[in-house]
Amino acid sequence: MIRSKILLKNTLALQSLADHVADVDSVADVQDAMEFGRAHGAALSCLGEGSNVILMPRVSGLICRVTRADVMVVDSDADSVTIDVGAGKNWHELVQETLAQNWFGLENLALIPGAVGAAPVQNIGAYGVEVAERLVSVDVVRGDGTAHKMSAADCKFGYRDSIFKRRGADMSQLPLIFGITLRLSKRPAVNLSYRDLGNALGHSETKPSALPSPQQVAEAVMSIRRAKLPDPSEHPNAGSFFKNPVLDGVAADRLRELGATPYAFNDGFKVSAAQLIDLAGWKGRRRGDVGCWSQQPLVLINYGQATAQNVLDFANDIQRSVSETFQVELELEPSVLS
Ligand SMILES: Cc1cc2nc3c(=O)[nH]c(=O)nc-3n(C[C@H](O)[C@H](O)[C@H](O)COP(=O)(O)OP(=O)(O)OC[C@H]3O[C@@H](n4cnc5c(N)ncnc54)[C@H](O)[C@@H]3O)c2cc1C
């Protein structure tokens, strides 16, 4: 069903009214939405649970939200299980349900807000794991209304990046994600590479101890996240506002001289955007109703009635300040929908 003039929920608590919204549960629903879009000259875009978007006061065109939230086993053997999941399923619910079945691999990604359909868009990741590591394929509906399966390789996953992210929210360029296929392990093999997580579980390379269970890992991840990150229901936010910059060796050396601590990443280096923002003096700063969270400066908070423009202006000032101090350009992580 297509409805008009609908307020869009988002974790930054921005006031935003969509011209048209279609909640779609089947490929036929998506095709109907596309037909409506063509008939009314309304461009289609996608929205999940609104936890990684900056919504402008008016979002024109037709917003598609996938409601399909089924979980189905499509293959299973002694070592692994392969499941199809509808894009409308809540991500954290999926993590909990898979753990309850003793299907492992998503434990480090516990408590990430949002819907399953958005997970491949920026290749969600946390505590040393990315969803791409478990993704077999992504079910999509293309702009011409046809359904396809894209392999993980087709999705061109990178750090907080995929082919879906590069198209922005415009569906005429690339498709709507209707579901995903994940291969999970039946044998626990926990990833404790992220130092804070290893420490929280009393495990380190120099002091190895018995490995925790995946359920214990998920518990530790949830407790670290609750301690570090503001709850959007109390302090509206969109999670990390900037990506961690990836650098070459020359830039990494320059940053070390300026007091930052880049670390090895793939063939180059990465530096914590939070550290750069902190060193540039933005941690805990606030202007009007927008501010940098005092315990994690990567997170911008809407303290009341901030508009999307207020948030973008504040983010822009941080970007300029970091660029002037470190000659590093910070890239926005959430996408802007207008
Ligand atoms: C407190 C907090 C903590 C967070 N922590 C993390 C973290 O640790 N790691 C991490 O990676 N992210 C994190 N995020 C960001 C966010 O949780 C993820 O990006 C999540 O996948 C967004 O899901 P969503 O359903 O809310 O997507 P939305 O915000 O609704 O949409 C995000 C993007 O995906 C597109 N999209 C949504 N659904 C579809 C679809 N079905 N088909 C095609 N495109 C679609 C939208 O057009 C938009 O461009 C955090 C956010 C918050 C608020």
The ligand as a Tripos MOL2 file, in Angstrom:
@<TRIPOS>MOLECULE
LIG
   53    58     1     0     0
SMALL
NO_CHARGES

@<TRIPOS>ATOM
      1 C1         23.8400    3.7970   18.1220 C.3       1 LIG1
      2 C2         24.2690    3.2930   16.7740 C.ar      1 LIG1
      3 C3         25.3310    2.4100   16.6700 C.ar      1 LIG1
      4 C4         25.7460    1.9270   15.4230 C.ar      1 LIG1
      5 N1         26.7870    1.0560   15.3840 N.ar      1 LIG1
      6 C5         27.2010    0.5650   14.1790 C.ar      1 LIG1
      7 C6         28.2900   -0.3590   14.1140 C.ar      1 LIG1
      8 O1         28.8540   -0.7690   15.1280 O.2       1 LIG1
      9 N2         28.6760   -0.7910   12.8910 N.ar      1 LIG1
     10 C7         28.0520   -0.3900   11.7450 C.ar      1 LIG1
     11 O2         28.4610   -0.8300   10.6660 O.2       1 LIG1
     12 N3         27.0200    0.4740   11.7850 N.ar      1 LIG1
     13 C8         26.5870    0.9620   12.9610 C.ar      1 LIG1
     14 N4         25.5530    1.8550   13.0100 N.ar      1 LIG1
     15 C9         24.8910    2.2600   11.7630 C.3       1 LIG1
     16 C10        23.6180    1.4350   11.4450 C.3       1 LIG1
     17 O3         23.2200    0.6890   12.5510 O.3       1 LIG1
     18 C11        23.8480    0.4820   10.2780 C.3       1 LIG1
     19 O4         24.3440    1.1600    9.1520 O.3       1 LIG1
     20 C12        22.5490   -0.2410    9.8740 C.3       1 LIG1
     21 O5         22.8340   -1.2530    8.9510 O.3       1 LIG1
     22 C13        21.4940    0.7080    9.3120 C.3       1 LIG1
     23 O6         20.2780   -0.0060    9.2260 O.3       1 LIG1
     24 P1         18.9160    0.7540    8.9660 P.3       1 LIG1
     25 O7         17.8930   -0.2910    8.7130 O.co2     1 LIG1
     26 O8         18.6170    1.6910   10.0790 O.co2     1 LIG1
     27 O9         19.2390    1.5300    7.6210 O.3       1 LIG1
     28 P2         18.7960    3.0020    7.1920 P.3       1 LIG1
     29 O10        19.4780    3.9890    8.0810 O.co2     1 LIG1
     30 O11        17.3210    3.0850    7.1030 O.co2     1 LIG1
     31 O12        19.4250    3.0940    5.7380 O.3       1 LIG1
     32 C14        20.8200    3.1380    5.5780 C.3       1 LIG1
     33 C15        21.1640    3.1210    4.0840 C.3       1 LIG1
     34 O13        20.7890    1.8750    3.5340 O.3       1 LIG1
     35 C16        19.8550    2.0500    2.4550 C.3       1 LIG1
     36 N5         18.9050    0.9600    2.5630 N.ar      1 LIG1
     37 C17        18.1620    0.6220    3.6510 C.ar      1 LIG1
     38 N6         17.4180   -0.4560    3.4020 N.ar      1 LIG1
     39 C18        17.6840   -0.8190    2.1150 C.ar      1 LIG1
     40 C19        17.1980   -1.8450    1.2500 C.ar      1 LIG1
     41 N7         16.3050   -2.7580    1.6360 N.pl3     1 LIG1
     42 N8         17.6870   -1.8990   -0.0280 N.ar      1 LIG1
     43 C20        18.6060   -1.0050   -0.4450 C.ar      1 LIG1
     44 N9         19.0780   -0.0040    0.3140 N.ar      1 LIG1
     45 C21        18.6350    0.0830    1.5770 C.ar      1 LIG1
     46 C22        19.2340    3.4170    2.6650 C.3       1 LIG1
     47 O14        18.7970    3.9970    1.4480 O.3       1 LIG1
     48 C23        20.4030    4.1720    3.2670 C.3       1 LIG1
     49 O15        21.2700    4.6130    2.2470 O.3       1 LIG1
     50 C24        25.0970    2.3480   14.2530 C.ar      1 LIG1
     51 C25        23.9960    3.2430   14.3480 C.ar      1 LIG1
     52 C26        23.5860    3.7010   15.5930 C.ar      1 LIG1
     53 C27        22.4250    4.6440   15.6970 C.3       1 LIG1
@<TRIPOS>BOND
     1     1     2 1
     2     2     3 ar
     3     2    52 ar
     4     3     4 ar
     5     4     5 ar
     6     4    50 ar
     7     5     6 ar
     8     6     7 ar
     9     6    13 1
    10     7     8 2
    11     7     9 ar
    12     9    10 ar
    13    10    11 2
    14    10    12 ar
    15    12    13 ar
    16    13    14 ar
    17    14    15 1
    18    14    50 ar
    19    15    16 1
    20    16    17 1
    21    16    18 1
    22    18    19 1
    23    18    20 1
    24    20    21 1
    25    20    22 1
    26    22    23 1
    27    23    24 1
    28    24    25 2
    29    24    26 1
    30    24    27 1
    31    27    28 1
    32    28    29 2
    33    28    30 1
    34    28    31 1
    35    31    32 1
    36    32    33 1
    37    33    34 1
    38    33    48 1
    39    34    35 1
    40    35    36 1
    41    35    46 1
    42    36    37 ar
    43    36    45 ar
    44    37    38 ar
    45    38    39 ar
    46    39    40 ar
    47    39    45 ar
    48    40    41 1
    49    40    42 ar
    50    42    43 ar
    51    43    44 ar
    52    44    45 ar
    53    46    47 1
    54    46    48 1
    55    48    49 1
    56    50    51 ar
    57    51    52 ar
    58    52    53 1
@<TRIPOS>SUBSTRUCTURE
     1 LIG1         1 GROUP 0 **** ****
